[in-house]
Amino acid sequence: MPECLAHIWILWKDVYLERESGFGVQMLKVRDIMGWANAFQVSLLPFEIECIQAIDREFVGAHDGHSQPESKGKQPRSGAGR
C-alpha cells in the first residue's frame, strides 16, 4: 500500500474493531462506516469511504475463501469530475 494511503488502512482497522459480529463476517456498508465516523467525529472523504469498502471486500473475500483480485471487483472511483 502506498504510504500516502496508510491512513486509510488505519481507518479500516478502526472501523473493523466496531464491526458487529454474527453469522460470518459481513461487508461494511456505508451506513456502518458513517456511523463510526459520526460517533468518533471523523470527517471522511467519499474516496476514503470507497477505499475502506475496497479493503473490506478483500478482507471478507479472504475470510470466506472467495477473494477476488481488486481488479475484478468494484474499484474506488478516481474522483474525476469533482
Distance bins in CASP14 RR format, pairs under 12 A and 6 or more apart:
PFRMAT RR
TARGET T0000
AUTHOR 0000-0000-0000
RMODE 2
METHOD distances of the structure
MODEL  1
1 7 0 0 0 0 0 1 0 0 0 0 0
1 8 1 0 0 1 0 0 0 0 0 0 0
1 9 1 0 1 0 0 0 0 0 0 0 0
1 10 0 0 0 0 0 1 0 0 0 0 0
1 12 0 0 0 0 0 1 0 0 0 0 0
1 51 0 0 0 0 1 0 0 0 0 0 0
1 54 0 0 0 0 0 1 0 0 0 0 0
1 55 0 0 0 0 1 0 0 0 0 0 0
1 58 0 0 0 0 0 1 0 0 0 0 0
1 70 0 0 0 0 0 1 0 0 0 0 0
2 8 0 0 0 0 1 0 0 0 0 0 0
2 9 0 0 0 0 0 1 0 0 0 0 0
2 51 0 0 0 0 0 1 0 0 0 0 0
3 9 0 0 0 0 0 1 0 0 0 0 0
4 47 0 0 0 0 0 1 0 0 0 0 0
4 48 0 0 0 0 0 1 0 0 0 0 0
4 51 0 0 0 0 0 1 0 0 0 0 0
5 11 0 0 0 0 0 1 0 0 0 0 0
5 12 0 0 0 0 0 1 0 0 0 0 0
5 47 0 0 0 0 1 0 0 0 0 0 0
5 48 0 0 0 0 1 0 0 0 0 0 0
5 50 0 0 0 0 0 1 0 0 0 0 0
5 51 1 0 0 1 0 0 0 0 0 0 0
5 52 0 0 0 0 0 1 0 0 0 0 0
5 54 0 0 0 0 0 1 0 0 0 0 0
5 55 0 0 0 0 1 0 0 0 0 0 0
5 76 0 0 0 0 0 1 0 0 0 0 0
6 12 0 0 0 0 0 1 0 0 0 0 0
6 13 0 0 0 0 0 1 0 0 0 0 0
6 51 0 0 0 0 0 1 0 0 0 0 0
6 55 0 0 0 0 0 1 0 0 0 0 0
7 13 0 0 0 0 0 1 0 0 0 0 0
7 14 0 0 0 0 0 1 0 0 0 0 0
7 42 0 0 0 0 0 1 0 0 0 0 0
7 44 0 0 0 0 0 1 0 0 0 0 0
7 45 0 0 0 0 0 1 0 0 0 0 0
7 47 0 0 0 0 0 1 0 0 0 0 0
7 48 0 0 0 0 1 0 0 0 0 0 0
7 51 0 0 0 0 1 0 0 0 0 0 0
7 52 0 0 0 0 0 1 0 0 0 0 0
8 14 0 0 0 0 0 1 0 0 0 0 0
8 15 0 0 0 0 0 1 0 0 0 0 0
8 33 0 0 0 0 0 1 0 0 0 0 0
8 42 0 0 0 0 0 1 0 0 0 0 0
8 44 0 0 0 0 1 0 0 0 0 0 0
8 45 0 0 0 0 1 0 0 0 0 0 0
8 47 0 0 0 0 1 0 0 0 0 0 0
8 48 1 0 1 0 0 0 0 0 0 0 0
8 49 0 0 0 0 1 0 0 0 0 0 0
8 50 0 0 0 0 1 0 0 0 0 0 0
8 51 1 0 1 0 0 0 0 0 0 0 0
8 52 1 0 0 1 0 0 0 0 0 0 0
8 53 0 0 0 0 0 1 0 0 0 0 0
8 54 0 0 0 0 1 0 0 0 0 0 0
8 55 1 0 0 1 0 0 0 0 0 0 0
8 56 0 0 0 0 0 1 0 0 0 0 0
8 76 0 0 0 0 1 0 0 0 0 0 0
9 15 0 0 0 0 0 1 0 0 0 0 0
9 16 0 0 0 0 0 1 0 0 0 0 0
9 48 0 0 0 0 0 1 0 0 0 0 0
9 51 0 0 0 0 1 0 0 0 0 0 0
9 52 0 0 0 0 1 0 0 0 0 0 0
9 54 0 0 0 0 0 1 0 0 0 0 0
9 55 1 0 0 1 0 0 0 0 0 0 0
9 56 0 0 0 0 0 1 0 0 0 0 0
9 58 0 0 0 0 0 1 0 0 0 0 0
9 59 0 0 0 0 0 1 0 0 0 0 0
10 16 0 0 0 0 0 1 0 0 0 0 0
10 17 0 0 0 0 0 1 0 0 0 0 0
10 42 0 0 0 0 0 1 0 0 0 0 0
10 48 0 0 0 0 0 1 0 0 0 0 0
10 51 0 0 0 0 0 1 0 0 0 0 0
10 52 0 0 0 0 0 1 0 0 0 0 0
10 55 0 0 0 0 0 1 0 0 0 0 0
11 17 0 0 0 0 0 1 0 0 0 0 0
11 18 0 0 0 0 0 1 0 0 0 0 0
11 28 0 0 0 0 0 1 0 0 0 0 0
11 33 0 0 0 0 1 0 0 0 0 0 0
11 36 0 0 0 0 1 0 0 0 0 0 0
11 37 0 0 0 0 1 0 0 0 0 0 0
11 40 0 0 0 0 0 1 0 0 0 0 0
11 42 1 0 0 1 0 0 0 0 0 0 0
11 43 0 0 0 0 0 1 0 0 0 0 0
11 44 1 0 0 1 0 0 0 0 0 0 0
11 45 0 0 0 0 0 1 0 0 0 0 0
11 47 0 0 0 0 0 1 0 0 0 0 0
11 48 1 0 0 1 0 0 0 0 0 0 0
11 49 0 0 0 0 1 0 0 0 0 0 0
11 50 0 0 0 0 0 1 0 0 0 0 0
11 51 0 0 0 0 1 0 0 0 0 0 0
11 52 1 0 1 0 0 0 0 0 0 0 0
11 53 0 0 0 0 0 1 0 0 0 0 0
11 55 0 0 0 0 1 0 0 0 0 0 0
11 56 0 0 0 0 0 1 0 0 0 0 0
12 18 0 0 0 0 0 1 0 0 0 0 0
12 19 0 0 0 0 0 1 0 0 0 0 0
12 27 0 0 0 0 0 1 0 0 0 0 0
12 28 0 0 0 0 1 0 0 0 0 0 0
12 32 0 0 0 0 0 1 0 0 0 0 0
12 33 0 0 0 0 1 0 0 0 0 0 0
12 36 0 0 0 0 0 1 0 0 0 0 0
12 44 0 0 0 0 0 1 0 0 0 0 0
12 48 0 0 0 0 1 0 0 0 0 0 0
12 49 0 0 0 0 0 1 0 0 0 0 0
12 50 0 0 0 0 0 1 0 0 0 0 0
12 51 1 0 0 1 0 0 0 0 0 0 0
12 52 1 0 1 0 0 0 0 0 0 0 0
12 53 0 0 0 0 1 0 0 0 0 0 0
12 54 0 0 0 0 1 0 0 0 0 0 0
12 55 1 0 1 0 0 0 0 0 0 0 0
12 56 1 0 0 1 0 0 0 0 0 0 0
12 57 0 0 0 0 0 1 0 0 0 0 0
12 58 0 0 0 0 1 0 0 0 0 0 0
12 59 1 0 0 1 0 0 0 0 0 0 0
12 60 0 0 0 0 0 1 0 0 0 0 0
13 19 0 0 0 0 0 1 0 0 0 0 0
13 28 0 0 0 0 0 1 0 0 0 0 0
13 36 0 0 0 0 0 1 0 0 0 0 0
13 52 0 0 0 0 1 0 0 0 0 0 0
13 55 0 0 0 0 1 0 0 0 0 0 0
13 56 0 0 0 0 0 1 0 0 0 0 0
13 59 0 0 0 0 0 1 0 0 0 0 0
14 28 0 0 0 0 0 1 0 0 0 0 0
14 33 0 0 0 0 0 1 0 0 0 0 0
14 36 1 0 0 1 0 0 0 0 0 0 0
14 37 0 0 0 0 1 0 0 0 0 0 0
14 39 0 0 0 0 0 1 0 0 0 0 0
14 40 1 0 0 1 0 0 0 0 0 0 0
14 42 0 0 0 0 1 0 0 0 0 0 0
14 44 0 0 0 0 0 1 0 0 0 0 0
14 48 0 0 0 0 0 1 0 0 0 0 0
14 52 0 0 0 0 1 0 0 0 0 0 0
14 55 0 0 0 0 0 1 0 0 0 0 0
15 27 0 0 0 0 0 1 0 0 0 0 0
15 28 1 0 0 1 0 0 0 0 0 0 0
15 29 0 0 0 0 0 1 0 0 0 0 0
15 30 0 0 0 0 0 1 0 0 0 0 0
15 31 0 0 0 0 0 1 0 0 0 0 0
15 32 1 0 0 1 0 0 0 0 0 0 0
15 33 1 0 1 0 0 0 0 0 0 0 0
15 34 0 0 0 0 1 0 0 0 0 0 0
15 35 0 0 0 0 1 0 0 0 0 0 0
15 36 1 0 1 0 0 0 0 0 0 0 0
15 37 0 0 0 0 1 0 0 0 0 0 0
15 38 0 0 0 0 0 1 0 0 0 0 0
15 39 0 0 0 0 0 1 0 0 0 0 0
15 40 0 0 0 0 1 0 0 0 0 0 0
15 42 0 0 0 0 1 0 0 0 0 0 0
15 44 0 0 0 0 1 0 0 0 0 0 0
15 48 0 0 0 0 0 1 0 0 0 0 0
15 49 0 0 0 0 1 0 0 0 0 0 0
15 51 0 0 0 0 0 1 0 0 0 0 0
15 52 1 0 0 1 0 0 0 0 0 0 0
15 53 0 0 0 0 1 0 0 0 0 0 0
15 55 0 0 0 0 1 0 0 0 0 0 0
15 56 0 0 0 0 1 0 0 0 0 0 0
15 59 0 0 0 0 0 1 0 0 0 0 0
16 25 0 0 0 0 1 0 0 0 0 0 0
16 26 0 0 0 0 0 1 0 0 0 0 0
16 27 0 0 0 0 0 1 0 0 0 0 0
16 28 1 0 0 1 0 0 0 0 0 0 0
16 32 0 0 0 0 0 1 0 0 0 0 0
16 33 0 0 0 0 0 1 0 0 0 0 0
16 36 0 0 0 0 1 0 0 0 0 0 0
16 52 0 0 0 0 1 0 0 0 0 0 0
16 53 0 0 0 0 0 1 0 0 0 0 0
16 55 0 0 0 0 1 0 0 0 0 0 0
16 56 1 0 0 1 0 0 0 0 0 0 0
16 59 1 0 0 1 0 0 0 0 0 0 0
16 60 0 0 0 0 0 1 0 0 0 0 0
16 63 0 0 0 0 0 1 0 0 0 0 0
17 28 0 0 0 0 0 1 0 0 0 0 0
17 36 0 0 0 0 1 0 0 0 0 0 0
17 40 0 0 0 0 0 1 0 0 0 0 0
18 28 0 0 0 0 1 0 0 0 0 0 0
18 32 1 0 0 1 0 0 0 0 0 0 0
18 33 0 0 0 0 1 0 0 0 0 0 0
18 35 0 0 0 0 1 0 0 0 0 0 0
18 36 1 0 1 0 0 0 0 0 0 0 0
18 37 0 0 0 0 0 1 0 0 0 0 0
18 38 0 0 0 0 0 1 0 0 0 0 0
18 39 1 0 0 1 0 0 0 0 0 0 0
18 40 0 0 0 0 1 0 0 0 0 0 0
18 42 0 0 0 0 0 1 0 0 0 0 0
19 25 1 0 0 1 0 0 0 0 0 0 0
19 26 1 0 0 1 0 0 0 0 0 0 0
19 27 0 0 0 0 1 0 0 0 0 0 0
19 28 1 0 0 1 0 0 0 0 0 0 0
19 29 0 0 0 0 0 1 0 0 0 0 0
19 32 1 0 0 1 0 0 0 0 0 0 0
19 33 0 0 0 0 0 1 0 0 0 0 0
19 35 0 0 0 0 0 1 0 0 0 0 0
19 36 0 0 0 0 1 0 0 0 0 0 0
19 52 0 0 0 0 0 1 0 0 0 0 0
19 56 0 0 0 0 1 0 0 0 0 0 0
19 59 0 0 0 0 1 0 0 0 0 0 0
19 60 0 0 0 0 0 1 0 0 0 0 0
19 63 0 0 0 0 0 1 0 0 0 0 0
20 26 1 0 0 1 0 0 0 0 0 0 0
20 27 0 0 0 0 0 1 0 0 0 0 0
20 28 0 0 0 0 1 0 0 0 0 0 0
20 29 0 0 0 0 0 1 0 0 0 0 0
20 31 0 0 0 0 0 1 0 0 0 0 0
20 32 0 0 0 0 1 0 0 0 0 0 0
20 35 0 0 0 0 0 1 0 0 0 0 0
20 36 0 0 0 0 0 1 0 0 0 0 0
23 64 0 0 0 0 0 1 0 0 0 0 0
24 60 0 0 0 0 1 0 0 0 0 0 0
24 61 0 0 0 0 0 1 0 0 0 0 0
24 63 1 0 0 1 0 0 0 0 0 0 0
24 64 1 0 0 1 0 0 0 0 0 0 0
24 65 0 0 0 0 0 1 0 0 0 0 0
25 56 0 0 0 0 1 0 0 0 0 0 0
25 57 0 0 0 0 0 1 0 0 0 0 0
25 58 0 0 0 0 0 1 0 0 0 0 0
25 59 1 0 0 1 0 0 0 0 0 0 0
25 60 1 0 1 0 0 0 0 0 0 0 0
25 61 0 0 0 0 1 0 0 0 0 0 0
25 62 0 0 0 0 1 0 0 0 0 0 0
25 63 1 0 1 0 0 0 0 0 0 0 0
25 64 1 0 0 1 0 0 0 0 0 0 0
25 65 0 0 0 0 0 1 0 0 0 0 0
25 66 0 0 0 0 0 1 0 0 0 0 0
26 32 0 0 0 0 1 0 0 0 0 0 0
26 56 0 0 0 0 1 0 0 0 0 0 0
26 57 0 0 0 0 0 1 0 0 0 0 0
26 59 0 0 0 0 0 1 0 0 0 0 0
26 60 1 0 0 1 0 0 0 0 0 0 0
26 61 0 0 0 0 0 1 0 0 0 0 0
26 63 0 0 0 0 0 1 0 0 0 0 0
26 64 0 0 0 0 0 1 0 0 0 0 0
27 33 0 0 0 0 0 1 0 0 0 0 0
27 52 0 0 0 0 0 1 0 0 0 0 0
27 53 1 0 0 1 0 0 0 0 0 0 0
27 54 0 0 0 0 0 1 0 0 0 0 0
27 55 0 0 0 0 0 1 0 0 0 0 0
27 56 1 0 1 0 0 0 0 0 0 0 0
27 57 1 0 0 1 0 0 0 0 0 0 0
27 58 0 0 0 0 0 1 0 0 0 0 0
27 59 0 0 0 0 1 0 0 0 0 0 0
27 60 1 0 1 0 0 0 0 0 0 0 0
27 61 0 0 0 0 1 0 0 0 0 0 0
27 63 0 0 0 0 0 1 0 0 0 0 0
27 64 0 0 0 0 0 1 0 0 0 0 0
27 66 0 0 0 0 0 1 0 0 0 0 0
27 74 0 0 0 0 0 1 0 0 0 0 0
28 34 0 0 0 0 0 1 0 0 0 0 0
28 35 0 0 0 0 0 1 0 0 0 0 0
28 36 0 0 0 0 1 0 0 0 0 0 0
28 37 0 0 0 0 0 1 0 0 0 0 0
28 49 0 0 0 0 1 0 0 0 0 0 0
28 50 0 0 0 0 0 1 0 0 0 0 0
28 51 0 0 0 0 0 1 0 0 0 0 0
28 52 1 0 0 1 0 0 0 0 0 0 0
28 53 1 0 0 1 0 0 0 0 0 0 0
28 54 0 0 0 0 0 1 0 0 0 0 0
28 55 0 0 0 0 1 0 0 0 0 0 0
28 56 1 0 1 0 0 0 0 0 0 0 0
28 57 0 0 0 0 1 0 0 0 0 0 0
28 58 0 0 0 0 0 1 0 0 0 0 0
28 59 0 0 0 0 1 0 0 0 0 0 0
28 60 0 0 0 0 1 0 0 0 0 0 0
29 35 0 0 0 0 1 0 0 0 0 0 0
29 36 0 0 0 0 0 1 0 0 0 0 0
29 49 0 0 0 0 0 1 0 0 0 0 0
29 52 0 0 0 0 0 1 0 0 0 0 0
29 53 0 0 0 0 1 0 0 0 0 0 0
29 56 0 0 0 0 1 0 0 0 0 0 0
29 57 0 0 0 0 0 1 0 0 0 0 0
29 60 0 0 0 0 0 1 0 0 0 0 0
30 36 0 0 0 0 0 1 0 0 0 0 0
30 37 0 0 0 0 0 1 0 0 0 0 0
30 38 0 0 0 0 0 1 0 0 0 0 0
30 44 0 0 0 0 0 1 0 0 0 0 0
30 46 0 0 0 0 1 0 0 0 0 0 0
30 48 0 0 0 0 0 1 0 0 0 0 0
30 49 1 0 0 1 0 0 0 0 0 0 0
30 50 0 0 0 0 1 0 0 0 0 0 0
30 52 0 0 0 0 1 0 0 0 0 0 0
30 53 1 0 0 1 0 0 0 0 0 0 0
30 56 0 0 0 0 0 1 0 0 0 0 0
31 37 0 0 0 0 0 1 0 0 0 0 0
31 38 0 0 0 0 0 1 0 0 0 0 0
31 49 0 0 0 0 0 1 0 0 0 0 0
31 53 0 0 0 0 0 1 0 0 0 0 0
32 38 0 0 0 0 0 1 0 0 0 0 0
32 39 0 0 0 0 0 1 0 0 0 0 0
32 49 0 0 0 0 0 1 0 0 0 0 0
32 52 0 0 0 0 1 0 0 0 0 0 0
32 53 0 0 0 0 1 0 0 0 0 0 0
32 56 0 0 0 0 1 0 0 0 0 0 0
33 39 0 0 0 0 0 1 0 0 0 0 0
33 40 0 0 0 0 0 1 0 0 0 0 0
33 42 0 0 0 0 1 0 0 0 0 0 0
33 44 1 0 0 1 0 0 0 0 0 0 0
33 45 0 0 0 0 0 1 0 0 0 0 0
33 46 0 0 0 0 0 1 0 0 0 0 0
33 48 0 0 0 0 1 0 0 0 0 0 0
33 49 1 0 1 0 0 0 0 0 0 0 0
33 50 0 0 0 0 1 0 0 0 0 0 0
33 51 0 0 0 0 0 1 0 0 0 0 0
33 52 1 0 1 0 0 0 0 0 0 0 0
33 53 1 0 0 1 0 0 0 0 0 0 0
33 54 0 0 0 0 0 1 0 0 0 0 0
33 55 0 0 0 0 0 1 0 0 0 0 0
33 56 0 0 0 0 1 0 0 0 0 0 0
34 40 0 0 0 0 0 1 0 0 0 0 0
34 42 0 0 0 0 1 0 0 0 0 0 0
34 43 0 0 0 0 0 1 0 0 0 0 0
34 44 1 0 0 1 0 0 0 0 0 0 0
34 46 0 0 0 0 0 1 0 0 0 0 0
34 48 0 0 0 0 0 1 0 0 0 0 0
34 49 1 0 0 1 0 0 0 0 0 0 0
34 52 0 0 0 0 0 1 0 0 0 0 0
34 53 0 0 0 0 0 1 0 0 0 0 0
35 41 0 0 0 0 0 1 0 0 0 0 0
35 42 0 0 0 0 1 0 0 0 0 0 0
35 44 0 0 0 0 0 1 0 0 0 0 0
35 49 0 0 0 0 0 1 0 0 0 0 0
36 42 1 0 0 1 0 0 0 0 0 0 0
36 44 0 0 0 0 1 0 0 0 0 0 0
36 49 0 0 0 0 0 1 0 0 0 0 0
36 52 0 0 0 0 1 0 0 0 0 0 0
37 43 1 0 0 1 0 0 0 0 0 0 0
37 44 1 0 1 0 0 0 0 0 0 0 0
37 45 0 0 0 0 0 1 0 0 0 0 0
37 46 0 0 0 0 0 1 0 0 0 0 0
37 48 0 0 0 0 1 0 0 0 0 0 0
37 49 0 0 0 0 1 0 0 0 0 0 0
37 52 0 0 0 0 1 0 0 0 0 0 0
38 44 0 0 0 0 1 0 0 0 0 0 0
42 48 0 0 0 0 1 0 0 0 0 0 0
42 49 0 0 0 0 0 1 0 0 0 0 0
42 52 0 0 0 0 0 1 0 0 0 0 0
43 49 0 0 0 0 0 1 0 0 0 0 0
44 50 0 0 0 0 1 0 0 0 0 0 0
44 51 0 0 0 0 1 0 0 0 0 0 0
44 52 1 0 0 1 0 0 0 0 0 0 0
44 53 0 0 0 0 0 1 0 0 0 0 0
45 51 0 0 0 0 1 0 0 0 0 0 0
45 52 0 0 0 0 0 1 0 0 0 0 0
45 76 0 0 0 0 0 1 0 0 0 0 0
45 77 0 0 0 0 0 1 0 0 0 0 0
45 79 0 0 0 0 1 0 0 0 0 0 0
45 82 0 0 0 0 1 0 0 0 0 0 0
46 52 0 0 0 0 0 1 0 0 0 0 0
46 53 0 0 0 0 0 1 0 0 0 0 0
46 76 0 0 0 0 1 0 0 0 0 0 0
46 77 1 0 0 1 0 0 0 0 0 0 0
46 78 0 0 0 0 0 1 0 0 0 0 0
46 79 1 0 0 1 0 0 0 0 0 0 0
46 81 0 0 0 0 0 1 0 0 0 0 0
46 82 0 0 0 0 1 0 0 0 0 0 0
47 53 0 0 0 0 0 1 0 0 0 0 0
47 54 0 0 0 0 0 1 0 0 0 0 0
47 75 0 0 0 0 0 1 0 0 0 0 0
47 76 1 0 0 1 0 0 0 0 0 0 0
47 77 1 0 0 1 0 0 0 0 0 0 0
47 78 0 0 0 0 1 0 0 0 0 0 0
47 79 1 0 0 1 0 0 0 0 0 0 0
47 80 0 0 0 0 0 1 0 0 0 0 0
47 82 0 0 0 0 1 0 0 0 0 0 0
48 54 0 0 0 0 0 1 0 0 0 0 0
48 55 0 0 0 0 0 1 0 0 0 0 0
48 76 0 0 0 0 1 0 0 0 0 0 0
48 77 0 0 0 0 0 1 0 0 0 0 0
48 79 0 0 0 0 0 1 0 0 0 0 0
49 55 0 0 0 0 0 1 0 0 0 0 0
49 56 0 0 0 0 0 1 0 0 0 0 0
49 76 0 0 0 0 1 0 0 0 0 0 0
49 77 0 0 0 0 0 1 0 0 0 0 0
50 56 0 0 0 0 0 1 0 0 0 0 0
50 57 0 0 0 0 0 1 0 0 0 0 0
50 70 0 0 0 0 0 1 0 0 0 0 0
50 74 0 0 0 0 1 0 0 0 0 0 0
50 75 0 0 0 0 1 0 0 0 0 0 0
50 76 1 1 0 0 0 0 0 0 0 0 0
50 77 1 0 0 1 0 0 0 0 0 0 0
50 78 0 0 0 0 0 1 0 0 0 0 0
50 79 0 0 0 0 1 0 0 0 0 0 0
51 57 0 0 0 0 0 1 0 0 0 0 0
51 58 0 0 0 0 0 1 0 0 0 0 0
51 70 0 0 0 0 0 1 0 0 0 0 0
51 74 0 0 0 0 0 1 0 0 0 0 0
51 75 0 0 0 0 1 0 0 0 0 0 0
51 76 1 0 1 0 0 0 0 0 0 0 0
51 77 0 0 0 0 0 1 0 0 0 0 0
51 78 0 0 0 0 0 1 0 0 0 0 0
51 79 0 0 0 0 0 1 0 0 0 0 0
52 58 0 0 0 0 0 1 0 0 0 0 0
52 59 0 0 0 0 0 1 0 0 0 0 0
52 76 0 0 0 0 1 0 0 0 0 0 0
53 59 0 0 0 0 0 1 0 0 0 0 0
53 60 0 0 0 0 0 1 0 0 0 0 0
53 70 0 0 0 0 0 1 0 0 0 0 0
53 73 0 0 0 0 0 1 0 0 0 0 0
53 74 1 0 0 1 0 0 0 0 0 0 0
53 75 0 0 0 0 0 1 0 0 0 0 0
53 76 1 0 0 1 0 0 0 0 0 0 0
53 77 0 0 0 0 0 1 0 0 0 0 0
54 60 0 0 0 0 0 1 0 0 0 0 0
54 61 0 0 0 0 0 1 0 0 0 0 0
54 68 0 0 0 0 0 1 0 0 0 0 0
54 69 0 0 0 0 0 1 0 0 0 0 0
54 70 1 0 0 1 0 0 0 0 0 0 0
54 71 0 0 0 0 0 1 0 0 0 0 0
54 73 0 0 0 0 1 0 0 0 0 0 0
54 74 1 0 0 1 0 0 0 0 0 0 0
54 75 1 0 0 1 0 0 0 0 0 0 0
54 76 1 0 1 0 0 0 0 0 0 0 0
54 77 0 0 0 0 0 1 0 0 0 0 0
55 61 0 0 0 0 0 1 0 0 0 0 0
55 62 0 0 0 0 0 1 0 0 0 0 0
55 70 0 0 0 0 1 0 0 0 0 0 0
55 76 0 0 0 0 1 0 0 0 0 0 0
56 62 0 0 0 0 0 1 0 0 0 0 0
56 63 0 0 0 0 0 1 0 0 0 0 0
56 67 0 0 0 0 0 1 0 0 0 0 0
56 70 0 0 0 0 0 1 0 0 0 0 0
56 74 0 0 0 0 0 1 0 0 0 0 0
56 76 0 0 0 0 0 1 0 0 0 0 0
57 63 0 0 0 0 0 1 0 0 0 0 0
57 64 0 0 0 0 0 1 0 0 0 0 0
57 66 0 0 0 0 0 1 0 0 0 0 0
57 67 0 0 0 0 1 0 0 0 0 0 0
57 68 0 0 0 0 1 0 0 0 0 0 0
57 69 0 0 0 0 0 1 0 0 0 0 0
57 70 1 0 0 1 0 0 0 0 0 0 0
57 72 0 0 0 0 0 1 0 0 0 0 0
57 73 1 0 0 1 0 0 0 0 0 0 0
57 74 1 0 0 1 0 0 0 0 0 0 0
57 75 0 0 0 0 0 1 0 0 0 0 0
57 76 0 0 0 0 0 1 0 0 0 0 0
58 64 0 0 0 0 0 1 0 0 0 0 0
58 65 0 0 0 0 0 1 0 0 0 0 0
58 66 0 0 0 0 0 1 0 0 0 0 0
58 67 1 0 0 1 0 0 0 0 0 0 0
58 68 0 0 0 0 1 0 0 0 0 0 0
58 69 0 0 0 0 1 0 0 0 0 0 0
58 70 1 0 0 1 0 0 0 0 0 0 0
58 71 0 0 0 0 0 1 0 0 0 0 0
58 72 0 0 0 0 0 1 0 0 0 0 0
58 73 0 0 0 0 1 0 0 0 0 0 0
58 74 0 0 0 0 0 1 0 0 0 0 0
58 75 0 0 0 0 0 1 0 0 0 0 0
59 65 0 0 0 0 0 1 0 0 0 0 0
59 66 0 0 0 0 0 1 0 0 0 0 0
59 67 0 0 0 0 1 0 0 0 0 0 0
59 70 0 0 0 0 0 1 0 0 0 0 0
60 66 0 0 0 0 1 0 0 0 0 0 0
60 67 0 0 0 0 1 0 0 0 0 0 0
60 68 0 0 0 0 0 1 0 0 0 0 0
61 67 1 0 1 0 0 0 0 0 0 0 0
61 68 1 0 0 1 0 0 0 0 0 0 0
61 69 0 0 0 0 0 1 0 0 0 0 0
61 70 0 0 0 0 0 1 0 0 0 0 0
61 72 0 0 0 0 0 1 0 0 0 0 0
61 73 0 0 0 0 0 1 0 0 0 0 0
62 68 0 0 0 0 1 0 0 0 0 0 0
62 69 0 0 0 0 0 1 0 0 0 0 0
62 70 0 0 0 0 0 1 0 0 0 0 0
66 72 0 0 0 0 0 1 0 0 0 0 0
66 73 0 0 0 0 0 1 0 0 0 0 0
67 73 0 0 0 0 0 1 0 0 0 0 0
68 74 0 0 0 0 1 0 0 0 0 0 0
68 75 0 0 0 0 0 1 0 0 0 0 0
69 75 0 0 0 0 0 1 0 0 0 0 0
70 76 0 0 0 0 1 0 0 0 0 0 0
END
